[in-house]
Amino acid sequence: MKILGLSRDGAESHRKFIAEHGLKDMTLLVDEKGKVAKLYDADHFLLPVSKRVYLIVDQKMNVIYRKDMGFGLLPDQTQTLLGEIDRHLH
């Protein structure tokens, strides 16, 4: 399993975020122009920022879980996401 994060922030911002939060097993991708965010309906309609959208994508690239939190965090995000992954594996 691979965990990816996507943000419109630049690479240097990503490096600082990874170091600050100790995210050794997570890859953060740069999407400065918001092209990927638009594909997943995560781009803000007016501001040059992305909303916080949680996605779980299976090996066939099908979105099996999607939760749009606007700019908030998913409550109990780790447990919620692991629960959804487990639910789809069984």
N, C-alpha and C positions, 0 to 999 in steps of 0.2 A: 504494500500500500504506500502511496506517495501523497504527501500533503503539500498542496501548493496554495500560496496566497497571491492575490493580484491587487495591485494598487496603481493609481496614477502618479504616485510619488516616484522620484528618480532613484537610481541605483544607490547613491550615497545615503539617501534617507533609509532605504531598505537595509543597508549594512548596519546602520546605527540602530534601527529597530530590532534586528536580529540579535545584535550584541546586547542591547539593553534588556531584552526579554529572554535571552538564552535559548533561542529557537534553533538549535543545532540540526534538527531533523526536518525542518520546514524550508521550502524554497519559495522565495518571494519574487514574483515576476513584475517587470515594469510595463505599464500600459499608459504611458504619459498622454497619449492622444485619445484614450478611452475606447479604442476599437473593439477590444475583447469585452470590455464592460458593456458596451452596447449590444453585443451578440447575446449576452445573458441578461439583458434588461436590468443592468446594475448601474447604468450611468445616470447621473442626475440630469433632469431635463433642462436645467438652466445653468447651474454652476459647473465649473470644470473639476468636479469630484465624482467619485463613485459612491453608491450606497453600499451598505454592508449586507451582502447577499451570501448566504451559505449554500453551497452546492455539494452534492455527492454525485460523482459521475462514475458509472461502472466501466468495465474494461471495453465495452462496445461503444463507449462515449455517449451513452444514454444518461440523461439527468434523472436520477432516481430519488433525489431529495432536493428541495429548494425552499429556502425560508428567507424572505426579504425583511430585514430588520430596520430598513431606513438607515439611520445613522447610529442606532443602538446596538447593543451586544445581545446575542442569543443567550437567554438565561441558561445557566449550567451547560455552556456550549460544549465542553468536552464530553460530558456524559450524554447529552442529547445526540451529538453526532455519532459517538460510538454506539449508542443504542440503535440509531437508524442504520448504521452499517451492519450491525449484528442482525437486525430485523431482515435486511435484504439478503444476507448470506444464508439464512436458514429457510 
